[in-house]
Amino acid sequence: MSDISEDDNEIEFSIKFLGRVEVLRPAGTQILQEAAQSLKTPDQDLMKKAPKTTRVHLFLSPSGIDLLENKTKYMLYTCPLTSVSFCAVLPSSPKVFGFIAKHPAANMYHCYLFQSKRFSHVLVSVIGDAFKAAKKENNVRGGRDLIVEALRHKNKVLQRENDELKRRLTAPPN
């Protein structure tokens, strides 16, 4: 099976998922190192780990990162790109990389760790680029939303003014 497949706005990588670890801070290679170390020495309170190492399909799209278990096709995790705060290759192990994402409902961060013999640096670069593009698009979309809202407000003010002028024209003179 190929490690890369491309479908319009989605890129798929077949890689090993090492696990997901709750972390205290949203960024830093030191956090990735600590997360990788905690996978080697499990602590049940801080870690939710896939059984052993699991082969997954990592789908990267403009909306987010989805992890699909290879054999069962079960969706393990989905992370909106806006929740991703950091992505890097482990300096001590160039085949291992991870990203940190904020939990959508709770004020906590999780580090997702993977292993890829050939694509760790490529994936980090692609995820980083996708994150930057999503952030830029959100800023543009947010700016457009403000402009649209301002125009709606201006339109309401002008309609009220127009209604008032019409009322004055049709009203009998005093």
C-alpha positions, 0 to 999 in steps of 0.5 A, spaced: 500 500 500 502 506 498 504 511 503 501 517 500 495 518 496 492 525 494 484 526 493 482 533 491 483 537 498 485 531 502 492 528 503 493 521 506 499 518 509 499 511 512 503 511 518 504 508 525 500 511 531 504 511 537 499 514 542 496 520 544 498 523 551 495 529 555 501 534 555 501 541 560 503 546 554 501 547 547 508 547 544 515 545 544 520 539 542 521 538 550 514 537 550 514 532 544 520 528 548 516 528 554 510 525 551 514 520 547 518 518 554 511 517 557 509 512 552 515 508 554 513 508 561 506 508 561 502 512 566 494 511 566 492 517 568 496 521 563 495 517 557 490 514 552 494 510 548 492 505 542 494 498 543 501 497 541 503 501 535 497 501 530 497 502 523 493 508 521 491 513 515 492 520 517 488 524 513 490 531 512 485 536 509 484 544 510 479 542 515 483 538 520 487 531 521 483 525 521 486 518 524 483 512 521 485 505 524 487 501 518 484 494 519 477 496 522 477 503 519 475 506 525 476 513 526 480 514 532 481 522 533 479 528 529 483 534 530 481 541 527 487 545 524 485 551 528 486 546 534 493 544 532 499 549 536 505 545 534 508 540 530 515 537 529 520 531 528 523 528 535 530 531 535 533 524 538 529 520 533 528 523 526 523 517 524 518 520 530 514 526 529 508 529 533 503 534 533 500 538 539 492 540 539 487 543 544 482 538 546 475 541 543 471 541 549 476 541 555 482 546 556 487 541 555 492 539 550 494 532 547 500 530 543 499 525 538 505 521 536 507 517 530 513 513 526 514 514 519 521 511 516 520 516 510 515 521 511 516 524 518 519 531 516 515 531 510 509 530 514 511 535 519 512 540 513 505 539 510 501 539 517 505 546 518 503 549 511 496 546 512 496 549 519 498 556 517 493 556 511 488 554 515 490 560 520 490 565 514 483 563 511 480 564 518 483 571 519 481 572 512 474 569 513 473 573 520 475 579 516 470 578 511 465 577 516 466 583 520 466 587 513 459 583 511 456 585 518 458 592 518 455 593 511 449 590 514 449 595 519 450 601 514 444 598 510 439 598 516 441 605 518 440 607 511 433 603 510 431 607 517 433 614 514 429 612 507 423 610 511 423 616 515 424 621 509 418 617 505 414 618 512 416 626 511 414 626 504 407 623 505 405 626 511 401 632 511 404 639 512 403 642 519 
